Amino acid sequence: MLLRLALAVSLVLAALTPASAATPWWEPVARPAPDSQINVTGEPFKGTDGQGRVRGFVDAHNHLMTNEGFGGRLICGAAFSEKGVADALKDCPEHHPAGLGAIFEAIVTGDFDGHDPVGWPTFKDWPSYTTVSHQQNYYAWLERAWRGGQRVLVQDLTSNATLCIIHPFKDRSCDEMASVRLQAQRTYELQAFIDKMFGGPGKGWFRIVTSAEQARDVVTQGKLAVVLGIETSELFGCRTFLDIPLCNKDSIDRGLDEMYALGVRSAFLCHKFDNALCGVRFDSGTQGGVINAGQFLRTGQWWQTEVCKGPQQDNPIGTVGPNALIPASAVAPQYDPAKRCNVRGLTSLGEYAVQGMMKRHMMIEIDHMSVKAAGRTLELAAQKNYPGIVSSHSWMDAQWTEKVYQLGGFVAGYENDPGTYVAQAAAYEPLRRKYDVAIGFGSDYNGVGSHPAPQTGVTYPFRSYPDGPLVDRQRTGERVWDINVDGGAHVGLLPDWVEKVRQLGGDQLVQDMLGGAESYLRTWSSTQRWRS
């Protein structure tokens, strides 16, 4: 019976997506038409070297499904759509006319003059390296990054209840964990969408993995291993108000068990606002002032500072000026520049959550933790010889780097301006040599962050690494993107960014980056093997 059923299923799949002997394994047997071009020519590398090591770039921090978060209307456009590219890459109706309704983008970027809101097929003004409200992770652009050498992607499920509440447009609940569940579901749906193009279940290049062994097998096949993570401000509903925690140990255990069952294997305990688990590393500048106002609205308390106890410091806090988010009677404190550290560290509930993540062999993200919280997390990990510590996008004090490496953890730099990335990589090269580790990057696409400005000197076509495929300018619809003109406008331009990094940092740095997949999987493997 099972044999007949399997035969029937295989015949149906063959009828839906007939395979062609002439179709290379890395090309789909049927792609929606019309669609974006990939503009990468040649076979992606696969297999291992003589020592059993895999190769590939690691994007340790990305947000494929942010359009489903923040109430569902903050990011316009989707990573994919069964209806095709014209549906996926369309703008929010409130952005019309002339982009003047993009209130959030105007506040964050300071661009109050609007923009052309049309996506497919013209894409006159978006996505761009400055956008914070348009899709930058369309699946075909991600496919280009994979074809250009990326082999591990951490897909962080994200949202923020406060931003959702104050954003005037939304079509769903602001509950962060409800959004996390939906984004996980959409990520699995994206995997099925790509599988269908490549001939059926398991055939596509986008593979969600739940163990280091699965990931290594996927990378060995030349495909992209996708790890689910979480980056929210109220993990498991662990909000605090007037210093009263609104969660308990039972809710933490239930949340960890549920997320693990969903396939999540890494998480941040806090992000942007202090919560019942830990204090955060502050934001600076205008954005820092806005986030501190949000902190006050959500927690009933402003950020509080103290003199740092060691060489590590939190970021200076941005000034909270006149702000429509807060009542006129609420006056933000004046901060002493000599007091750079958040008074709030890892709470007792936070320590329980760290121990719960260790028990489940999950990777603990320490970016966005305050110096006190990160320091205590590292102490707990050191006491247990726990290797599963990750800094994925340059949001910890860099002086913790050696401590992370000593434990067996993994560090990735933010996808900064190429010159900044190269300088940071050079500064920590001696530590990488000492601990025999490689380096990754965190692109943070659709994470309301900045991306590299236009570059100079990248000549098309180029090899994405010395023996890699040929990469040309990326075309979607009527628009052609060129990193010399457009900077890091979307995830598909990561190979172009790596080429500029290579020009500035040399071939050896790119080889270190290609070792990122192996280093990340070593950390994950050690985390799985760990015994208390």
Backbone torsions as a table, in degrees:
resi	resn	phi	psi	omega
1	MET	NA	-49.4	179.8
2	LEU	-62.4	-37.4	179.8
3	LEU	-64.5	-43.0	179.4
4	ARG	-65.1	-39.5	179.6
5	LEU	-64.1	-44.2	179.2
6	ALA	-61.8	-39.7	179.2
7	LEU	-65.3	-41.2	179.5
8	ALA	-63.7	-43.4	178.6
9	VAL	-61.1	-43.8	-179.0
10	SER	-63.7	-36.0	179.0
11	LEU	-68.6	-38.7	178.3
12	VAL	-64.3	-45.4	179.0
13	LEU	-61.2	-41.4	179.1
14	ALA	-62.8	-36.6	179.3
15	ALA	-69.8	-36.4	-178.5
16	LEU	-73.5	-40.7	-175.5
17	THR	-135.4	77.6	-176.1
18	PRO	-61.6	126.5	-179.3
19	ALA	-75.7	154.4	178.0
20	SER	-125.9	131.7	179.6
21	ALA	-63.0	-22.0	-178.3
22	ALA	-85.7	-7.5	-177.2
23	THR	-85.2	117.9	177.1
24	PRO	-62.2	155.5	-175.4
25	TRP	-62.0	-25.3	-176.3
26	TRP	-91.1	0.6	178.4
27	GLU	-110.2	142.6	178.9
28	PRO	-69.7	150.0	174.9
29	VAL	-77.3	-21.9	177.7
30	ALA	-156.3	116.8	177.3
31	ARG	-108.9	142.7	177.0
32	PRO	-55.1	144.6	179.0
33	ALA	-127.8	129.5	0.4
34	PRO	-79.1	168.5	177.5
35	ASP	-160.0	173.9	176.8
36	SER	-67.6	149.3	169.8
37	GLN	-82.9	160.6	178.6
38	ILE	-99.5	-42.9	174.9
39	ASN	62.8	36.9	171.1
40	VAL	-129.8	129.0	-175.6
41	THR	-117.5	129.0	177.1
42	GLY	123.3	160.7	-176.7
43	GLU	-77.1	129.1	173.4
44	PRO	-63.9	144.0	-180.0
45	PHE	-70.4	151.6	175.6
46	LYS	-149.1	172.5	-179.1
47	GLY	91.8	-172.2	179.6
48	THR	-127.8	165.1	176.9
49	ASP	-84.4	-174.0	-176.0
50	GLY	-62.8	-17.1	179.3
51	GLN	-102.9	11.6	177.8
52	GLY	77.6	16.3	-179.1
53	ARG	-91.9	139.8	175.4
54	VAL	-88.3	163.9	177.9
55	ARG	-121.0	158.2	172.4
56	GLY	143.7	151.5	175.9
57	PHE	-75.4	151.8	178.6
58	VAL	-119.6	119.0	166.6
59	ASP	-95.8	101.5	-171.3
60	ALA	-85.9	2.9	-175.3
61	HIS	-160.1	100.4	178.6
62	ASN	-144.3	164.5	-177.1
63	HIS	-134.0	86.1	-175.1
64	LEU	-68.0	-29.0	-169.4
65	MET	-118.6	30.8	-179.4
66	THR	-61.6	-25.1	178.8
67	ASN	-61.5	-18.5	176.8
68	GLU	-89.2	-10.7	-178.3
69	GLY	-94.4	-178.8	173.8
70	PHE	55.5	33.4	-179.7
71	GLY	88.2	-0.8	172.8
72	GLY	85.1	2.8	-177.1
73	ARG	-131.7	13.0	-179.3
74	LEU	-82.0	-43.8	178.4
75	ILE	-102.6	122.7	-178.7
76	CYS	-90.5	136.3	-177.8
77	GLY	94.5	158.8	-175.6
78	ALA	-125.2	160.6	178.7
79	ALA	-70.0	-22.4	177.5
80	PHE	-166.0	163.6	173.4
81	SER	-153.4	136.8	175.1
82	GLU	-62.4	-20.8	179.8
83	LYS	-84.5	-7.7	176.7
84	GLY	107.8	178.5	-173.0
85	VAL	-64.5	-35.2	-178.4
86	ALA	-64.2	-30.0	176.6
87	ASP	-82.8	-41.9	-177.9
88	ALA	-64.2	-45.7	-173.0
89	LEU	-104.6	58.0	174.7
90	LYS	-112.7	155.2	-176.2
91	ASP	-85.5	161.5	174.1
92	CYS	-67.9	140.1	-179.4
93	PRO	-60.2	-30.7	-178.4
94	GLU	-71.4	-13.7	176.8
95	HIS	-72.8	-19.1	179.6
96	HIS	-82.5	150.2	-5.7
97	PRO	-85.8	153.4	171.6
98	ALA	56.9	25.0	177.6
99	GLY	71.6	9.5	-174.0
100	LEU	-73.4	-15.6	178.1
101	GLY	-88.7	3.1	-179.6
102	ALA	-82.5	71.9	-171.6
103	ILE	-62.2	-45.5	-177.2
104	PHE	-62.5	-45.5	179.6
105	GLU	-60.8	-41.0	-179.4
106	ALA	-62.3	-42.0	-178.6
107	ILE	-67.3	-45.0	-175.0
108	VAL	-72.7	-42.7	-174.9
109	THR	-93.3	-14.7	-176.9
110	GLY	77.8	8.8	-179.6
111	ASP	-94.2	96.7	-179.2
112	PHE	-98.9	9.9	-179.7
113	ASP	-91.5	-4.4	178.9
114	GLY	83.8	-176.4	-179.2
115	HIS	-157.6	162.8	174.3
116	ASP	-68.7	118.3	-174.4
117	PRO	-84.1	-3.5	-174.1
118	VAL	-76.0	131.7	173.9
119	GLY	-94.2	-113.4	177.6
120	TRP	-57.7	134.3	1.4
121	PRO	-101.5	0.2	-170.3
122	THR	-89.2	-42.6	178.9
123	PHE	50.8	45.3	-175.4
124	LYS	-60.2	-43.6	-173.3
125	ASP	-120.3	-4.3	179.5
126	TRP	-148.4	155.8	-6.3
127	PRO	-71.2	155.3	178.2
128	SER	-134.3	170.9	-177.9
129	TYR	-71.8	-12.7	179.3
130	THR	-101.4	-10.1	-173.2
131	THR	-67.5	144.8	173.2
132	VAL	-125.8	3.7	-176.2
133	SER	-133.3	19.7	177.7
134	HIS	-130.2	150.1	-175.9
135	GLN	-62.7	129.0	177.5
136	GLN	-119.4	2.5	-173.3
137	ASN	-122.6	35.9	176.6
138	TYR	-56.3	140.7	-169.7
139	TYR	-57.0	-37.5	-178.1
140	ALA	-69.3	-30.2	174.6
141	TRP	-69.2	-40.5	175.4
142	LEU	-64.1	-37.6	176.6
143	GLU	-58.5	-38.6	178.2
144	ARG	-63.6	-40.6	177.2
145	ALA	-63.0	-42.4	176.7
146	TRP	-62.3	-48.3	-179.9
147	ARG	-60.1	-29.1	-179.8
148	GLY	-83.8	1.8	173.5
149	GLY	126.6	-5.4	179.3
150	GLN	-75.8	137.2	-177.7
151	ARG	-129.3	-13.3	175.1
152	VAL	-133.4	134.2	177.1
153	LEU	-132.2	126.9	172.1
154	VAL	-97.1	114.5	-177.7
155	GLN	-96.5	98.7	-177.8
156	ASP	-85.8	119.2	176.5
157	LEU	-77.7	126.8	-168.8
158	THR	-142.6	155.0	170.1
159	SER	-171.0	173.9	176.7
160	ASN	-149.8	116.9	-174.3
161	ALA	-62.8	-39.9	-177.7
162	THR	-65.4	-46.8	178.4
163	LEU	-61.7	-39.0	177.1
164	CYS	-61.0	-44.5	-176.9
165	ILE	-64.1	-43.5	-175.6
166	ILE	-82.8	-18.8	178.2
167	HIS	-70.0	129.6	-171.8
168	PRO	-70.7	-16.6	-176.7
169	PHE	-115.2	127.3	177.0
170	LYS	-161.2	155.7	178.8
171	ASP	-134.0	18.3	-180.0
172	ARG	-159.8	177.6	-178.5
173	SER	-61.4	150.9	175.7
174	CYS	-91.6	3.0	179.7
175	ASP	-62.6	122.3	-173.9
176	GLU	-65.5	-40.2	-176.8
177	MET	-72.9	-31.5	173.5
178	ALA	-62.6	-38.9	178.0
179	SER	-67.1	-39.8	177.6
180	VAL	-58.6	-43.9	179.8
181	ARG	-62.1	-43.7	-179.3
182	LEU	-65.6	-42.5	-179.6
183	GLN	-65.1	-36.3	175.0
184	ALA	-62.4	-45.2	178.4
185	GLN	-58.5	-45.5	-179.0
186	ARG	-64.4	-33.2	178.9
187	THR	-66.4	-41.5	175.0
188	TYR	-65.3	-36.0	177.0
189	GLU	-65.7	-36.8	176.0
190	LEU	-62.7	-41.1	177.2
191	GLN	-59.3	-44.1	179.3
192	ALA	-66.6	-37.1	178.3
193	PHE	-60.9	-44.7	179.6
194	ILE	-71.7	-39.5	176.6
195	ASP	-54.9	-43.2	-177.7
196	LYS	-60.2	-37.3	178.8
197	MET	-68.4	-28.1	-174.6
198	PHE	-101.1	11.0	171.8
199	GLY	113.1	-0.3	175.8
200	GLY	133.6	178.3	-177.2
201	PRO	-51.8	130.7	178.0
202	GLY	83.1	-3.9	-174.0
203	LYS	-89.5	-21.1	-173.2
204	GLY	-76.2	171.2	-177.9
205	TRP	-85.5	-12.5	-176.3
206	PHE	-100.2	106.2	-172.5
207	ARG	-123.4	112.9	175.0
208	ILE	-74.0	128.7	-175.6
209	VAL	-122.1	151.2	-179.2
210	THR	-123.2	4.7	175.7
211	SER	-149.1	157.5	178.7
212	ALA	-64.0	-32.8	179.7
213	GLU	-66.3	-43.8	175.6
214	GLN	-59.9	-45.4	-178.6
215	ALA	-61.1	-43.2	-179.3
216	ARG	-64.0	-38.6	178.3
217	ASP	-65.0	-41.4	178.5
218	VAL	-62.7	-46.5	-178.7
219	VAL	-66.2	-37.4	177.2
220	THR	-60.6	-33.0	176.5
221	GLN	-75.6	-5.4	-178.4
222	GLY	87.0	11.1	-176.7
223	LYS	-100.7	-180.0	-176.5
224	LEU	-99.7	118.6	176.3
225	ALA	-85.9	121.8	-175.3
226	VAL	-109.9	119.3	-178.2
227	VAL	-105.3	129.3	178.2
228	LEU	-86.0	130.5	175.1
229	GLY	-131.1	176.2	178.3
230	ILE	-131.9	133.3	171.7
231	GLU	-134.5	94.5	178.7
232	THR	-133.1	168.1	-179.6
233	SER	-88.7	-20.1	-177.0
234	GLU	-132.7	64.7	-179.3
235	LEU	-56.2	127.2	-179.6
236	PHE	58.5	25.5	-179.3
237	GLY	74.4	18.5	-175.5
238	CYS	-82.1	63.4	175.1
239	ARG	-83.9	158.3	171.7
240	THR	-126.0	144.1	174.8
241	PHE	-135.8	123.9	-174.9
242	LEU	51.3	39.9	176.7
243	ASP	69.7	14.7	176.3
244	ILE	-101.4	119.7	180.0
245	PRO	-70.3	137.0	-180.0
246	LEU	-105.6	29.9	171.7
247	CYS	-148.7	174.9	180.0
248	ASN	-145.4	-177.1	-176.9
249	LYS	-63.0	-36.7	179.5
250	ASP	-64.2	-42.1	-179.8
251	SER	-68.3	-32.5	175.9
252	ILE	-65.3	-45.8	179.1
253	ASP	-62.6	-44.1	179.1
254	ARG	-62.2	-42.8	-179.6
255	GLY	-64.7	-44.8	178.7
256	LEU	-62.2	-42.9	-180.0
257	ASP	-64.6	-41.9	-180.0
258	GLU	-65.1	-45.6	-178.2
259	MET	-66.1	-38.7	178.2
260	TYR	-62.0	-41.2	179.0
261	ALA	-64.6	-30.0	176.1
262	LEU	-71.8	-16.1	-178.3
263	GLY	106.8	2.9	179.6
264	VAL	-71.2	132.9	-178.4
265	ARG	-127.3	1.6	174.9
266	SER	-150.0	152.9	-176.8
267	ALA	-159.2	151.7	168.7
268	PHE	-92.9	139.0	176.6
269	LEU	-84.6	-26.1	176.6
270	CYS	-149.0	156.7	-174.9
271	HIS	-160.7	117.7	175.6
272	LYS	74.2	-50.6	-179.5
273	PHE	-114.1	143.6	169.6
274	ASP	-57.6	142.4	177.6
275	ASN	-137.6	-167.1	-175.8
276	ALA	-74.5	-6.8	-179.0
277	LEU	-103.4	-39.5	-177.2
278	CYS	-164.2	163.3	172.2
279	GLY	-87.1	157.1	-174.6
280	VAL	-104.4	159.9	168.5
281	ARG	-79.9	126.0	-171.2
282	PHE	-65.1	156.8	165.9
283	ASP	-93.8	154.6	-178.4
284	SER	-112.0	175.7	173.9
285	GLY	65.6	-160.0	-178.8
286	THR	-59.4	-42.1	179.8
287	GLN	-61.6	-38.2	178.5
288	GLY	-62.7	-39.0	177.3
289	GLY	-63.4	-42.3	179.3
290	VAL	-65.3	-42.9	-178.3
291	ILE	-68.2	-36.1	176.7
292	ASN	-63.8	-37.0	174.9
293	ALA	-63.4	-41.9	176.0
294	GLY	-62.9	-39.0	176.1
295	GLN	-57.4	-43.7	179.7
296	PHE	-64.4	-43.8	-179.9
297	LEU	-61.9	-41.5	-172.2
298	ARG	-84.1	-34.1	-173.9
299	THR	-109.3	-12.4	-176.0
300	GLY	78.4	5.9	-178.3
301	GLN	-139.7	143.8	171.6
302	TRP	-78.2	161.9	169.2
303	TRP	-57.2	142.5	178.4
304	GLN	-122.7	140.2	-173.5
305	THR	-120.2	161.2	175.5
306	GLU	-149.4	167.8	175.8
307	VAL	-67.4	133.7	-178.5
308	CYS	-67.8	145.0	-178.0
309	LYS	-87.7	-13.3	-178.7
310	GLY	-142.9	-167.4	-177.9
311	PRO	-71.5	-23.5	-179.9
312	GLN	-72.9	146.2	-179.1
313	GLN	-139.0	152.4	169.8
314	ASP	-83.8	166.1	-179.6
315	ASN	-67.9	150.4	172.0
316	PRO	-63.6	146.6	-175.1
317	ILE	-86.5	135.0	175.4
318	GLY	-67.8	151.0	-178.3
319	THR	-72.8	133.5	175.6
320	VAL	-93.7	101.1	178.4
321	GLY	-90.8	-164.3	174.8
322	PRO	-52.7	130.3	-168.7
323	ASN	-144.7	125.9	-178.9
324	ALA	-68.7	-14.0	-177.3
325	LEU	-75.7	-24.5	-171.0
326	ILE	-121.0	150.9	178.1
327	PRO	-65.6	152.5	-178.0
328	ALA	-60.5	-27.2	-179.0
329	SER	-75.0	-14.8	-178.5
330	ALA	-87.1	116.7	-177.2
331	VAL	-112.0	121.8	179.5
332	ALA	-69.8	146.6	178.9
333	PRO	-68.3	157.0	170.3
334	GLN	-88.5	130.9	-174.1
335	TYR	-100.4	133.4	176.3
336	ASP	-75.9	119.2	-178.9
337	PRO	-61.3	-17.5	177.7
338	ALA	-79.6	-11.2	179.8
339	LYS	-109.2	98.2	-170.8
340	ARG	-105.3	-3.8	-173.5
341	CYS	-110.0	142.0	175.0
342	ASN	-65.8	133.3	178.9
343	VAL	-68.5	-21.0	-174.6
344	ARG	-91.6	126.5	177.9
345	GLY	-110.7	-139.4	177.2
346	LEU	-86.9	120.6	-178.8
347	THR	-77.7	174.9	176.7
348	SER	-63.6	-37.1	175.0
349	LEU	-67.6	-34.6	176.3
350	GLY	-64.3	-41.8	176.7
351	GLU	-62.7	-37.8	177.9
352	TYR	-64.0	-39.6	178.8
353	ALA	-67.2	-41.6	176.5
354	VAL	-58.5	-47.3	179.7
355	GLN	-63.9	-35.1	177.4
356	GLY	-67.4	-37.1	176.6
357	MET	-67.9	-38.6	175.9
358	MET	-61.7	-45.4	-179.3
359	LYS	-57.1	-34.0	-178.4
360	ARG	-95.4	5.8	177.0
361	HIS	60.2	40.2	178.9
362	MET	-97.3	155.5	178.2
363	MET	-87.3	134.4	-174.5
364	ILE	-104.0	119.3	178.6
365	GLU	-85.9	124.3	179.7
366	ILE	-103.8	-4.0	170.7
367	ASP	-60.7	145.6	-178.9
368	HIS	78.0	-9.8	172.2
369	MET	-74.4	145.6	171.7
370	SER	-61.7	163.4	177.8
371	VAL	-56.0	-43.1	-179.6
372	LYS	-65.0	-41.5	-179.1
373	ALA	-68.8	-45.1	179.3
374	ALA	-63.2	-42.4	-179.9
375	GLY	-60.9	-43.4	179.8
376	ARG	-68.1	-38.5	177.3
377	THR	-61.3	-42.6	178.1
378	LEU	-65.3	-35.7	176.3
379	GLU	-62.9	-45.5	179.6
380	LEU	-62.5	-40.9	178.9
381	ALA	-65.1	-40.9	-179.7
382	ALA	-65.8	-38.4	178.9
383	GLN	-61.5	-30.8	-177.9
384	LYS	-105.0	3.7	-174.9
385	ASN	52.8	44.5	-175.8
386	TYR	-92.4	120.1	-173.9
387	PRO	-85.9	-11.6	-168.3
388	GLY	-80.3	57.9	178.9
389	ILE	-114.6	130.9	-176.3
390	VAL	-131.3	136.7	166.6
391	SER	-117.0	110.3	-165.5
392	SER	-102.0	-11.9	-177.3
393	HIS	-160.6	44.3	170.1
394	SER	62.9	33.2	178.8
395	TRP	-110.6	17.2	168.4
396	MET	-111.2	160.9	171.7
397	ASP	-61.8	125.2	-173.4
398	ALA	-62.2	-16.3	179.0
399	GLN	-73.1	-5.5	172.7
400	TRP	-85.0	-7.0	-169.7
401	THR	-55.5	-48.4	-177.3
402	GLU	-63.7	-36.7	178.9
403	LYS	-61.1	-41.6	178.0
404	VAL	-62.7	-45.1	179.8
405	TYR	-64.5	-38.2	179.1
406	GLN	-59.0	-35.8	-179.7
407	LEU	-77.2	-16.8	-175.2
408	GLY	98.8	15.6	-177.7
409	GLY	-81.7	-175.5	-174.0
410	PHE	-127.4	141.2	-179.3
411	VAL	-128.4	132.9	175.1
412	ALA	-127.2	143.8	177.3
413	GLY	-91.9	154.1	176.9
414	TYR	-63.8	147.8	176.4
415	GLU	-73.6	69.6	-178.8
416	ASN	-75.3	179.5	162.8
417	ASP	-45.4	134.8	-174.8
418	PRO	-52.3	-39.0	179.5
419	GLY	-63.3	-39.6	178.1
420	THR	-66.9	-43.1	178.5
421	TYR	-60.6	-44.4	-179.5
422	VAL	-63.0	-42.3	-179.7
423	ALA	-63.7	-42.6	178.7
424	GLN	-66.0	-40.5	178.4
425	ALA	-62.7	-40.3	179.8
426	ALA	-65.7	-38.0	-177.9
427	ALA	-63.1	-31.4	-176.5
428	TYR	-109.5	12.2	176.8
429	GLU	-60.2	-42.8	178.5
430	PRO	-56.9	-38.1	178.1
431	LEU	-68.3	-37.8	178.1
432	ARG	-63.6	-39.3	177.9
433	ARG	-67.2	-41.5	-178.0
434	LYS	-61.2	-40.5	-175.1
435	TYR	-104.3	5.8	176.7
436	ASP	53.9	55.2	179.2
437	VAL	-125.3	159.9	176.6
438	ALA	-109.1	-170.3	-170.9
439	ILE	-131.2	147.8	174.1
440	GLY	-119.3	-170.9	172.8
441	PHE	-140.5	156.2	173.8
442	GLY	-117.8	112.6	-175.0
443	SER	-77.9	-30.9	-179.9
444	ASP	57.5	28.7	177.7
445	TYR	-62.1	139.3	-174.1
446	ASN	61.1	24.3	177.4
447	GLY	-105.4	19.2	-179.8
448	VAL	56.5	42.8	178.4
449	GLY	-121.4	177.6	-179.2
450	SER	-90.3	160.1	179.1
451	HIS	-137.5	161.5	-173.8
452	PRO	-57.3	138.5	175.1
453	ALA	-72.4	170.1	176.7
454	PRO	-52.1	142.1	-177.4
455	GLN	-106.5	-176.6	173.5
456	THR	-136.8	148.6	169.9
457	GLY	93.6	-2.1	176.3
458	VAL	-82.1	121.2	-178.0
459	THR	-103.7	127.8	179.7
460	TYR	-99.5	148.2	-11.8
461	PRO	-76.4	164.1	178.4
462	PHE	-141.5	164.3	173.3
463	ARG	-86.6	132.6	-176.5
464	SER	-70.9	-13.3	170.0
465	TYR	-162.4	169.7	-169.1
466	PRO	-50.7	-38.2	-179.2
467	ASP	-114.9	24.5	-173.7
468	GLY	-90.9	178.6	178.0
469	PRO	-63.2	164.2	-179.8
470	LEU	-88.8	126.4	-175.6
471	VAL	-111.0	125.7	177.3
472	ASP	-114.2	178.4	177.4
473	ARG	-59.2	144.6	-175.3
474	GLN	-91.2	131.9	-179.0
475	ARG	-120.6	131.7	170.1
476	THR	-132.9	119.8	-176.8
477	GLY	60.8	-126.3	-179.3
478	GLU	-92.2	-1.3	-173.1
479	ARG	-103.2	137.1	173.6
480	VAL	-117.4	127.1	179.6
481	TRP	-99.9	140.9	-178.4
482	ASP	-140.3	123.2	-175.1
483	ILE	-61.3	-25.1	177.3
484	ASN	-68.5	-22.8	-178.2
485	VAL	-108.3	-37.8	-168.6
486	ASP	-109.6	-7.1	-178.2
487	GLY	61.3	-150.7	-178.0
488	GLY	-89.0	64.8	-173.2
489	ALA	-69.0	-33.2	179.7
490	HIS	-153.5	171.1	-171.7
491	VAL	-63.2	-24.9	179.4
492	GLY	-67.9	-13.3	-179.9
493	LEU	-93.0	9.3	176.3
494	LEU	-61.7	-41.4	175.8
495	PRO	-59.8	-35.4	178.8
496	ASP	-66.7	-39.5	176.7
497	TRP	-64.3	-42.3	178.1
498	VAL	-61.1	-38.0	178.6
499	GLU	-62.2	-39.8	177.2
500	LYS	-69.1	-38.2	174.4
501	VAL	-59.1	-41.7	178.4
502	ARG	-61.9	-43.2	-179.9
503	GLN	-60.6	-37.2	-177.0
504	LEU	-87.3	-35.6	-173.0
505	GLY	-106.4	-11.3	176.7
506	GLY	92.5	165.5	-178.4
507	ASP	-62.6	-32.7	-177.8
508	GLN	-64.2	-37.6	178.1
509	LEU	-64.2	-40.9	177.8
510	VAL	-63.7	-37.3	175.7
511	GLN	-63.1	-38.2	175.6
512	ASP	-62.7	-39.0	178.7
513	MET	-68.5	-38.1	177.3
514	LEU	-66.3	-21.5	174.5
515	GLY	-80.6	-2.3	-176.7
516	GLY	-61.0	-39.7	180.0
517	ALA	-59.9	-44.5	179.8
518	GLU	-63.2	-45.1	-178.9
519	SER	-64.2	-44.1	179.5
520	TYR	-61.2	-43.8	-178.0
521	LEU	-70.5	-29.2	173.9
522	ARG	-64.1	-44.5	177.7
523	THR	-59.7	-45.5	-178.8
524	TRP	-65.6	-43.5	178.4
525	SER	-59.8	-43.9	179.4
526	SER	-63.6	-36.1	178.5
527	THR	-65.1	-40.4	179.2
528	GLN	-68.6	-34.8	-177.9
529	ARG	-80.6	-14.0	-174.1
530	TRP	-58.6	139.9	174.0
531	ARG	-129.5	134.7	-177.6
532	SER	-72.5	NA	NA
